[in-house]
Amino acid sequence: MTAAAATATKATAADAGMGGRIQAAIERALQRNIKGLEYFASPAPVMGTTAKDLIHSRGTLNLYHYRPLVDEIYRVPLLFVMATTNKGYIFDLAPGQSLVEYLLKQGYDVYVIDWNAPRADEKHLSLETYVMDFIPECVGRVQEESGEEDVTIVGYCMGGVLSVMYAAAHPDGPIKNLACFTTPIDWEHMTMFRRWSDPRYFEVDRLVDTLGNIPAELIFTSFEMLRPATRIAGQVQLWENMWNDDYVKSYRMFDRWSTDPLPLAGEYFRQTIKELMWENKLLKGKLTLNGKQIEMGNIKVPVFHAVAQHDHIVPYDASKPLIASVGADDKKEIVLKGGHVSVVAGPNAVKRLWPALDQWLGERSV
């Protein structure tokens, strides 16, 4: 082949390669636009579809029992305590992306405390209500339903805070194990929230006395302000990946959950700001509920705490003191890549948190 022919062949190949890339780009652009129209026309994704039964309900409180998926079940049931700011379907997004489904398939007996928006007449609900009334009531129902005395409690974020308080207030049981995810203990390190709620400017009494319950819009805005550009960046990424059905499905599920916050009962919010955010009473051992001092050193049962490396809601320094503060000899902290939500749900959680939690629970659930 002559030099001229070789050059022509290379040019033809290059043109073909360029043509292929242009064609692929055109196809992707067409798919992005078609999928974009489908995105806006389609209904919100359905989540929380794993079969379950509502076994107890009272006002803002719901207790669900998930139906078993295997014949052999661990003796000790699991009671999940959801954060009061969000719905519990983060534990049960979709088949294959559901922590609840995963645990059921591993042989656990799973119960979840989920919350409704508090009614206007529930503005008086307080930390005492959740820790000394709601959780004990649900523990009792789990004991009745399962026929077992022991119960493992698993708390996420503020649900973890309530679970820690419950465990500290009930050192004689019936709690068997305590597992927490991204749970704030040292509120001095909840840096952005502390700045916004600076007592010099944040009139929490006036806010609660005027509104009663704290609106969901205020809760949503406070989380959005932690990373104000995140939603825009996420929407840009969504558009770039609109052709990818799996990406769009995952985005829609997480977006629905993050934009679906719950109002907070007024007195509960007031206490959280004053006694936890401002005075850091839980860490200092000065928190009192129904006349009982909440000392984390009283927690002697096995404790597991999973925290996220890149948690913008509960920074590591805020969650770090839990393991050092509890009085248990059997205690474990794992630090996982991910953020506040992705550490619990999504592809990273499937590979990291879920197997680690299963291994830890399996040895302590017989």
Secondary structure, DSSP 8 states (H G I E B T S, - for coil): --HHHHHHHHHHHHHHHHHHHHHHHHHHHHHHHHHHHHHHHS-------S-EEEEEEETTEEEEEE--SSS---SS-EEEE--TTS-GGGGB-STTSBHHHHHHHHT--EEEEEE----GGGTT--HHHIIIIIHHHHHHHHHHHH--S-EEEEEETHHHHHHHHHHHH-TTSSEEEEEEES----GGG-HHHHHHT-TTT--HHHHHHHHSSB-HHHHHHHHHTTSTTHHHHHHHHHHHTTT-HHHHHHHHHHHHHHT----B-HHHHHHIIIIIIIT-HHHHT--EETTEE--GGG--S-EEEEEETT-SSS-HHHHTHHHHHS--SSEEEEEESS-TTTTTSSHHHHHTHHHHHHHHHHTT--
